[in-house]
Amino acid sequence: MKTEKATFGAGCFWGVEAAFQQIDGVTNTAVGFMGGTTKNPSYKEVCTGWTGHAEVVHIEYDSSKVSYEQLLDLFWNSHDPTQFHRQGPDVGSQYRSAIFYHSPEQEAAAKASKEKLNASHRFHSEIATEIVPAGEFCKAEEYHQRYLEKRGLASCNLH
């Protein structure tokens, strides 16, 4: 087994985490924050928009069972990547669409998939997703982890 990491921001992290947990080969997920300036921010601090963090799902996966490209496909299909700093009713920079890459290979794959999606004209607007290097992952408070699963819910029903 070859364990690798992937980190995605696609709006509220609860539903995104639940979607990635369904993928064979995903061995662990955690929700938290990335891309900001405050060290170890709380959920409440991130919600102010002042920390600069995005809500993210941090994924560990077995690359012999699932490819990064397959994870990218789920990412693109789990939210509206044309929205700038919002998803559904959630508005703010913490809900931005973002791919935080962990290697040059992930960066190249993410950029290629974004270009392909833009060229497909599947969406009526340009893709707003940022593709940036992964920074420090700050795990959210425990009550956010597997939030929907703990409540017996399959999704947030935002879409």
Residue frames as a rotation matrix with the C-alpha (Angstrom) as fourth column:
MET 1
0.580 0.815 0.000 0.00
0.815 -0.580 0.000 0.00
0.000 0.000 -1.000 0.00
LYS 2
-0.627 -0.731 0.270 1.30
0.733 -0.671 -0.114 3.42
0.265 0.126 0.956 -0.96
THR 3
0.315 0.756 -0.574 -0.35
0.898 -0.433 -0.078 6.10
-0.308 -0.490 -0.815 1.17
GLU 4
-0.691 -0.428 0.583 -0.54
0.602 -0.787 0.134 9.61
0.401 0.443 0.802 -0.28
LYS 5
-0.396 0.514 -0.761 -2.24
0.549 -0.531 -0.645 12.84
-0.736 -0.673 -0.072 0.77
ALA 6
-0.535 0.307 0.787 -4.70
0.613 -0.499 0.612 15.11
0.581 0.810 0.079 -1.00
THR 7
-0.543 0.363 -0.757 -6.39
0.572 -0.500 -0.650 18.27
-0.615 -0.786 0.064 0.27
PHE 8
-0.593 0.452 0.666 -9.46
0.593 -0.313 0.742 19.94
0.544 0.835 -0.083 -1.23
GLY 9
-0.750 0.474 -0.462 -11.63
0.080 -0.627 -0.775 22.93
-0.657 -0.618 0.433 -0.36
ALA 10
-0.821 0.529 0.215 -15.14
0.307 0.091 0.947 22.78
0.482 0.843 -0.237 -1.83
GLY 11
0.003 0.826 0.564 -17.36
-0.431 -0.508 0.746 24.76
0.902 -0.245 0.355 0.49
CYS 12
0.406 0.243 0.881 -18.66
-0.914 0.116 0.390 23.39
-0.007 -0.963 0.269 3.77
PHE 13
-0.504 -0.822 -0.264 -16.38
-0.827 0.548 -0.127 20.50
0.249 0.154 -0.956 4.64
TRP 14
-0.273 0.428 0.862 -19.03
-0.588 0.635 -0.501 18.17
-0.761 -0.644 0.078 6.11
GLY 15
0.747 0.663 0.056 -20.57
-0.335 0.447 -0.830 17.03
-0.575 0.601 0.556 2.82
VAL 16
0.466 -0.665 -0.584 -17.26
-0.778 0.007 -0.629 16.94
0.422 0.747 -0.514 0.99
GLU 17
-0.532 -0.652 0.541 -15.77
-0.835 0.509 -0.208 14.68
-0.140 -0.562 -0.815 3.65
ALA 18
0.090 0.665 0.742 -18.76
-0.387 0.709 -0.589 12.33
-0.918 -0.234 0.321 3.42
ALA 19
0.861 0.226 -0.456 -18.38
-0.495 0.168 -0.852 12.08
-0.116 0.960 0.257 -0.38
PHE 20
0.056 -0.931 -0.360 -14.67
-0.845 0.148 -0.514 11.20
0.532 0.333 -0.778 -0.19
GLN 21
-0.387 -0.167 0.907 -15.29
-0.777 0.589 -0.223 8.60
-0.497 -0.791 -0.357 2.52
GLN 22
0.611 0.728 0.310 -17.31
-0.405 0.624 -0.668 6.59
-0.680 0.283 0.676 -0.02
ILE 23
0.579 -0.450 -0.680 -14.31
-0.745 0.049 -0.666 6.12
0.332 0.892 -0.307 -2.35
ASP 24
0.947 -0.320 0.042 -12.59
0.292 0.906 0.306 2.74
-0.136 -0.277 0.951 -2.25
GLY 25
0.186 -0.957 0.222 -8.94
0.799 0.015 -0.602 3.45
0.572 0.289 0.767 -1.53
VAL 26
0.041 -0.118 0.992 -9.53
-0.426 -0.900 -0.089 6.48
0.904 -0.419 -0.087 0.69
THR 27
-0.191 -0.251 -0.949 -8.11
0.567 0.761 -0.315 5.31
0.802 -0.598 -0.003 4.00
ASN 28
-0.249 0.115 -0.962 -8.68
0.907 -0.321 -0.273 8.38
-0.340 -0.940 -0.025 6.18
THR 29
-0.014 0.245 0.969 -10.30
0.515 -0.829 0.217 11.79
0.857 0.503 -0.115 6.09
ALA 30
-0.259 0.015 -0.966 -10.18
0.891 -0.383 -0.244 14.77
-0.374 -0.924 0.086 8.41
VAL 31
0.504 0.445 0.740 -11.79
0.675 -0.738 -0.015 18.18
0.539 0.507 -0.672 8.13
GLY 32
0.114 -0.509 -0.853 -9.99
0.792 -0.472 0.387 21.37
-0.600 -0.720 0.350 8.96
PHE 33
0.921 0.171 -0.351 -8.45
0.025 -0.923 -0.383 24.49
-0.390 0.344 -0.854 7.55
MET 34
-0.021 -0.942 0.336 -5.63
0.862 0.153 0.484 25.42
-0.507 0.299 0.808 5.19
GLY 35
-0.067 -0.128 0.990 -4.36
0.885 -0.465 0.000 28.45
0.460 0.876 0.144 3.34
GLY 36
0.839 0.449 0.306 -4.53
0.261 -0.827 0.498 31.08
0.477 -0.338 -0.811 6.07
THR 37
0.009 -0.874 0.487 -2.22
-0.144 -0.483 -0.864 33.05
0.990 -0.062 -0.130 8.28
THR 38
0.282 0.162 0.945 -3.43
-0.931 -0.190 0.311 32.33
0.230 -0.968 0.097 11.83
LYS 39
-0.731 -0.585 -0.352 -1.74
-0.447 0.800 -0.401 29.47
0.516 -0.136 -0.846 13.65
ASN 40
-0.850 0.381 -0.363 -4.20
0.492 0.821 -0.289 26.72
0.188 -0.424 -0.886 14.74
PRO 41
-0.751 0.607 0.258 -7.39
-0.596 -0.793 0.128 28.72
0.282 -0.058 0.958 14.21
SER 42
-0.648 0.672 0.357 -10.71
0.114 0.550 -0.827 27.67
-0.753 -0.496 -0.433 15.70
TYR 43
-0.402 0.627 0.667 -13.80
0.915 0.237 0.328 27.16
0.047 0.742 -0.669 13.56
LYS 44
0.579 0.651 -0.491 -15.23
0.709 -0.700 -0.093 30.35
-0.404 -0.294 -0.866 15.03
GLU 45
-0.014 -0.680 -0.733 -12.11
-0.041 -0.732 0.680 32.30
-0.999 0.040 -0.018 14.01
VAL 46
-0.838 -0.293 0.461 -12.16
0.394 0.259 0.882 30.88
-0.377 0.920 -0.102 10.47
CYS 47
-0.025 0.945 0.325 -15.84
0.997 0.045 -0.054 31.83
-0.066 0.323 -0.944 10.12
THR 48
0.358 0.110 -0.927 -14.94
0.285 -0.958 -0.004 35.50
-0.889 -0.263 -0.375 10.59
GLY 49
0.881 -0.103 0.463 -13.00
0.458 -0.062 -0.887 35.38
0.120 0.993 -0.007 7.31
TRP 50
0.831 -0.547 0.103 -10.07
-0.557 -0.814 0.168 37.13
-0.009 -0.197 -0.980 8.97
THR 51
0.357 -0.739 0.571 -7.72
-0.225 0.526 0.820 34.13
-0.907 -0.421 0.021 9.18
GLY 52
-0.054 -0.339 -0.939 -7.60
-0.973 -0.194 0.126 33.56
-0.225 0.921 -0.319 5.40
HIS 53
-0.795 -0.271 0.542 -8.21
-0.256 0.961 0.105 29.83
-0.549 -0.055 -0.834 5.77
ALA 54
-0.244 0.728 -0.641 -10.41
-0.808 0.212 0.549 27.66
0.536 0.652 0.536 3.58
GLU 55
0.292 0.385 0.875 -12.49
-0.708 0.702 -0.072 24.81
-0.643 -0.599 0.478 4.98
VAL 56
-0.166 -0.463 -0.871 -10.82
-0.917 0.398 -0.037 21.68
0.363 0.792 -0.491 3.61
VAL 57
0.920 0.249 0.303 -10.94
-0.329 0.911 0.248 17.93
-0.215 -0.328 0.920 3.63
HIS 58
-0.115 -0.990 -0.076 -7.55
-0.991 0.108 0.085 16.33
-0.076 0.085 -0.993 4.15
ILE 59
0.859 0.500 -0.112 -7.45
-0.512 0.831 -0.217 12.86
-0.015 0.244 0.970 2.63
GLU 60
-0.388 -0.875 0.289 -5.10
-0.729 0.483 0.484 9.91
-0.563 -0.022 -0.826 2.94
TYR 61
0.718 0.669 -0.191 -5.46
-0.625 0.499 -0.601 7.40
-0.307 0.551 0.776 0.15
ASP 62
0.019 -0.623 0.782 -3.94
0.113 0.779 0.617 4.22
-0.993 0.076 0.085 -1.21
SER 63
0.026 -0.055 -0.998 -2.71
-0.819 -0.574 0.010 5.21
-0.574 0.817 -0.060 -4.67
SER 64
-0.958 -0.285 -0.008 -2.67
-0.244 0.804 0.542 1.54
-0.148 0.522 -0.840 -5.73
LYS 65
-0.508 0.845 0.165 -6.48
0.752 0.529 -0.394 1.54
-0.421 -0.076 -0.904 -5.36
VAL 66
0.687 0.726 0.030 -7.50
0.669 -0.617 -0.416 5.08
-0.283 0.305 -0.909 -6.33
SER 67
-0.238 -0.798 0.553 -5.68
0.927 -0.357 -0.117 7.64
0.291 0.485 0.825 -8.43
TYR 68
-0.652 -0.053 -0.756 -5.32
0.379 -0.887 -0.265 11.33
-0.657 -0.459 0.598 -7.71
GLU 69
-0.941 0.319 -0.113 -7.17
-0.253 -0.441 0.861 11.94
0.225 0.839 0.496 -10.98
GLN 70
-0.320 0.859 -0.399 -10.15
0.578 0.511 0.637 9.98
0.751 -0.027 -0.660 -9.63
LEU 71
-0.231 0.181 -0.956 -10.11
0.901 -0.330 -0.281 12.14
-0.367 -0.926 -0.087 -6.51
LEU 72
-0.909 -0.123 -0.399 -10.02
-0.021 -0.941 0.339 15.23
-0.417 0.316 0.852 -8.73
ASP 73
-0.716 0.698 -0.006 -13.08
0.122 0.133 0.984 13.96
0.687 0.704 -0.180 -10.61
LEU 74
-0.025 0.716 -0.697 -15.01
0.946 0.242 0.215 13.65
0.323 -0.654 -0.684 -7.35
PHE 75
-0.524 -0.251 -0.814 -13.81
0.588 -0.798 -0.132 17.09
-0.616 -0.548 0.566 -6.27
TRP 76
-0.988 0.121 -0.100 -15.06
-0.156 -0.691 0.706 18.74
0.017 0.712 0.702 -9.49
ASN 77
-0.463 0.858 -0.223 -18.40
0.140 0.319 0.937 16.93
0.875 0.403 -0.268 -9.20
SER 78
-0.259 0.339 -0.904 -18.98
0.937 0.315 -0.150 17.66
0.234 -0.886 -0.399 -5.50
HIS 79
-0.012 0.233 -0.972 -19.43
0.520 -0.829 -0.205 21.43
-0.854 -0.508 -0.111 -5.76
ASP 80
0.867 0.269 0.420 -19.75
0.499 -0.468 -0.730 24.39
0.000 0.842 -0.540 -8.14
PRO 81
0.038 -0.975 -0.219 -16.15
0.899 -0.063 0.433 25.35
-0.436 -0.213 0.874 -8.95
THR 82
-0.216 -0.067 0.974 -17.25
0.711 -0.695 0.110 28.54
0.669 0.716 0.197 -10.75
GLN 83
0.820 0.570 0.050 -18.37
0.355 -0.575 0.737 30.19
0.449 -0.586 -0.674 -7.51
PHE 84
-0.272 -0.898 0.346 -15.93
0.183 -0.401 -0.898 32.68
0.945 -0.181 0.273 -6.00
HIS 85
-0.943 -0.237 0.234 -15.89
-0.178 -0.233 -0.956 32.53
0.281 -0.943 0.177 -2.19
ARG 86
-0.202 0.891 0.406 -19.22
-0.910 -0.018 -0.413 30.75
-0.361 -0.453 0.815 -1.85
GLN 87
-0.923 0.167 -0.346 -21.02
-0.017 0.882 0.472 27.44
0.383 0.441 -0.811 -2.16
GLY 88
-0.171 0.946 -0.276 -24.79
0.803 0.296 0.518 27.33
0.572 -0.133 -0.810 -1.96
PRO 89
0.784 0.576 0.233 -25.96
0.330 -0.704 0.629 29.46
0.526 -0.416 -0.742 0.95
ASP 90
0.558 -0.656 -0.509 -22.45
0.653 -0.031 0.756 29.64
-0.512 -0.754 0.411 2.47
VAL 91
0.783 -0.266 0.562 -20.62
0.259 -0.682 -0.684 32.86
0.565 0.681 -0.465 1.62
GLY 92
0.798 -0.591 0.119 -17.07
-0.473 -0.490 0.732 33.87
-0.374 -0.641 -0.670 2.53
SER 93
0.190 -0.827 -0.529 -13.46
-0.915 0.047 -0.401 33.15
0.356 0.560 -0.748 1.61
GLN 94
-0.468 -0.351 0.811 -13.48
-0.711 0.695 -0.110 30.10
-0.525 -0.628 -0.575 3.90
TYR 95
0.332 0.687 0.647 -15.89
-0.044 0.696 -0.717 28.42
-0.942 0.209 0.261 1.43
ARG 96
0.224 -0.294 -0.929 -13.68
-0.913 -0.397 -0.094 28.95
-0.341 0.869 -0.358 -1.62
SER 97
0.995 0.036 0.090 -12.94
0.009 0.890 -0.457 26.23
-0.096 0.455 0.885 -4.14
ALA 98
0.353 -0.936 -0.010 -9.31
-0.935 -0.353 0.025 25.19
-0.027 0.001 -1.000 -3.78
ILE 99
0.893 -0.294 -0.341 -6.93
0.231 0.949 -0.214 22.38
0.386 0.113 0.915 -4.56
PHE 100
0.568 -0.752 0.334 -3.93
-0.790 -0.386 0.476 22.28
-0.229 -0.535 -0.813 -2.23
TYR 101
0.777 -0.273 -0.567 -1.32
-0.186 0.761 -0.621 20.13
0.601 0.588 0.541 -3.95
HIS 102
0.819 -0.452 0.354 1.30
-0.270 0.240 0.932 18.07
-0.507 -0.859 0.075 -2.12
SER 103
-0.071 -0.858 0.509 3.67
0.446 0.429 0.786 17.36
-0.892 0.283 0.352 -5.04
PRO 104
-0.606 -0.202 -0.769 4.60
-0.527 -0.622 0.579 18.66
-0.596 0.756 0.271 -8.49
GLU 105
-0.956 0.290 0.033 2.69
0.238 0.708 0.664 15.70
0.170 0.643 -0.747 -9.96
GLN 106
-0.197 0.924 -0.327 -0.48
0.898 0.036 -0.438 16.72
-0.393 -0.380 -0.837 -8.13
GLU 107
-0.199 0.070 -0.977 -0.02
-0.085 -0.995 -0.054 20.32
-0.976 0.073 0.204 -9.26
ALA 108
-0.886 -0.199 -0.419 0.30
-0.421 -0.033 0.906 19.23
-0.194 0.979 -0.055 -12.91
ALA 109
-0.767 0.642 0.009 -2.71
0.616 0.732 0.292 16.89
0.181 0.230 -0.956 -12.66
ALA 110
-0.102 0.743 -0.661 -4.86
0.698 -0.420 -0.580 19.56
-0.709 -0.521 -0.476 -10.98
LYS 111
-0.350 -0.085 -0.933 -3.98
-0.376 -0.900 0.223 22.22
-0.858 0.429 0.283 -13.56
ALA 112
-0.981 -0.023 -0.192 -4.57
-0.185 0.392 0.901 19.81
0.055 0.920 -0.388 -16.45
SER 113
-0.546 0.834 -0.078 -7.96
0.837 0.542 -0.068 18.75
-0.015 -0.103 -0.995 -15.08
LYS 114
-0.065 0.494 -0.867 -8.99
0.340 -0.806 -0.485 22.39
-0.938 -0.326 -0.116 -14.56
GLU 115
-0.643 -0.243 -0.726 -7.99
-0.539 -0.530 0.655 23.27
-0.544 0.813 0.210 -18.13
LYS 116
-0.953 0.303 -0.016 -9.87
0.222 0.730 0.646 20.26
0.207 0.612 -0.763 -19.48
LEU 117
-0.283 0.890 -0.358 -12.98
0.878 0.090 -0.470 21.19
-0.386 -0.447 -0.807 -17.49
ASN 118
-0.178 0.165 -0.970 -12.85
-0.107 -0.983 -0.148 24.81
-0.978 0.078 0.192 -18.68
ALA 119
-0.834 -0.240 -0.497 -12.43
-0.499 -0.055 0.865 23.65
-0.235 0.969 -0.074 -22.30
SER 120
-0.828 0.547 0.125 -15.42
0.560 0.816 0.141 21.32
-0.025 0.187 -0.982 -21.97
HIS 121
-0.770 0.529 0.356 -17.78
-0.408 -0.838 0.362 24.29
0.490 0.134 0.861 -21.35
ARG 122
-0.446 0.588 -0.675 -19.67
0.690 0.706 0.158 22.13
0.570 -0.395 -0.721 -18.87
PHE 123
-0.057 0.363 -0.930 -20.10
0.815 -0.521 -0.253 25.27
-0.576 -0.773 -0.266 -16.80
HIS 124
0.640 0.410 0.650 -21.31
0.726 -0.598 -0.338 28.60
0.250 0.689 -0.680 -18.13
SER 125
0.891 -0.406 0.204 -18.58
-0.447 -0.861 0.240 30.47
0.078 -0.305 -0.949 -16.24
GLU 126
0.076 -0.956 -0.282 -14.83
-0.420 0.226 -0.879 30.09
0.904 0.185 -0.384 -15.85
ILE 127
0.499 -0.027 -0.866 -13.59
0.635 0.691 0.344 27.79
0.589 -0.722 0.362 -13.10
ALA 128
0.620 -0.200 0.758 -12.70
-0.456 -0.879 0.142 29.90
0.638 -0.434 -0.636 -10.03
THR 129
0.955 -0.219 -0.199 -10.84
0.296 0.693 0.657 27.12
-0.006 -0.687 0.727 -8.20
GLU 130
0.508 -0.857 0.086 -7.42
-0.855 -0.514 -0.071 28.11
0.105 -0.037 -0.994 -6.92
ILE 131
0.855 -0.383 -0.350 -4.58
0.342 0.923 -0.175 25.61
0.390 0.030 0.920 -7.22
VAL 132
0.461 -0.639 0.616 -1.93
-0.713 -0.680 -0.172 26.32
0.528 -0.360 -0.769 -4.61
PRO 133
-0.448 -0.702 -0.553 0.75
-0.150 0.669 -0.728 24.50
0.881 -0.243 -0.405 -2.62
ALA 134
0.578 0.585 -0.568 -0.46
0.427 0.377 0.822 22.71
0.695 -0.718 -0.032 0.50
GLY 135
-0.204 -0.578 0.790 0.48
-0.567 -0.588 -0.577 24.45
0.798 -0.566 -0.208 3.71
GLU 136
-0.978 -0.143 0.149 -0.09
-0.199 0.456 -0.868 23.49
0.056 -0.878 -0.475 7.29
PHE 137
-0.217 0.930 -0.296 -3.28
0.112 0.325 0.939 21.52
0.970 0.171 -0.175 7.85
CYS 138
-0.858 0.060 0.509 -5.12
-0.500 -0.317 -0.806 22.68
0.114 -0.947 0.302 10.96
LYS 139
-0.702 0.604 -0.376 -7.59
0.505 0.795 0.336 20.02
0.502 0.046 -0.864 12.09
ALA 140
-0.214 0.743 0.634 -11.03
-0.488 -0.644 0.589 21.34
0.846 -0.184 0.500 13.04
GLU 141
-0.428 0.147 0.892 -12.56
-0.890 0.105 -0.444 20.64
-0.159 -0.983 0.086 16.42
GLU 142
-0.958 -0.074 0.276 -13.59
-0.075 0.997 0.008 17.03
-0.276 -0.013 -0.961 17.04
TYR 143
-0.160 0.979 0.125 -17.33
0.119 0.145 -0.982 17.68
-0.980 -0.142 -0.139 16.72
HIS 144
0.267 0.204 -0.942 -16.75
-0.830 -0.447 -0.333 18.57
-0.489 0.871 0.050 13.04
GLN 145
-0.751 -0.634 -0.183 -15.01
-0.645 0.644 0.412 15.25
-0.144 0.427 -0.893 12.24
ARG 146
-0.894 0.424 -0.146 -17.36
0.310 0.820 0.482 12.84
0.324 0.386 -0.864 10.40
TYR 147
-0.844 0.537 0.003 -20.15
-0.426 -0.665 -0.613 15.26
-0.327 -0.519 0.790 11.29
LEU 148
-0.108 0.859 -0.501 -22.78
-0.956 0.047 0.288 13.85
0.271 0.510 0.816 8.92
GLU 149
-0.328 -0.092 -0.940 -21.89
-0.101 0.993 -0.061 10.23
0.939 0.075 -0.335 9.71
LYS 150
-0.978 -0.090 -0.186 -22.32
0.175 0.110 -0.978 10.86
0.108 -0.990 -0.092 13.45
ARG 151
-0.578 0.807 -0.123 -25.80
-0.557 -0.501 -0.663 12.19
-0.596 -0.315 0.739 12.74
GLY 152
-0.318 0.429 0.846 -26.84
0.427 0.861 -0.276 9.43
-0.847 0.273 -0.457 10.33
LEU 153
0.628 0.503 -0.594 -26.98
-0.236 -0.604 -0.761 11.83
-0.742 0.618 -0.261 7.37
ALA 154
0.400 -0.449 0.799 -25.72
0.815 0.572 -0.086 11.09
-0.419 0.686 0.595 3.86
SER 155
-0.403 -0.509 0.760 -25.29
0.793 -0.609 0.013 14.70
0.457 0.608 0.649 2.70
CYS 156
-0.810 0.048 -0.584 -25.90
0.325 -0.792 -0.516 18.32
-0.488 -0.608 0.626 3.57
ASN 157
0.043 0.853 0.521 -28.51
0.973 0.082 -0.214 18.71
-0.225 0.516 -0.826 0.81
LEU 158
-0.146 -0.172 -0.974 -27.11
0.154 -0.977 0.150 22.09
-0.977 -0.129 0.169 -0.20
HIS 159
-0.917 -0.337 -0.214 -27.22
-0.146 -0.218 0.965 21.51
-0.372 0.916 0.150 -3.96
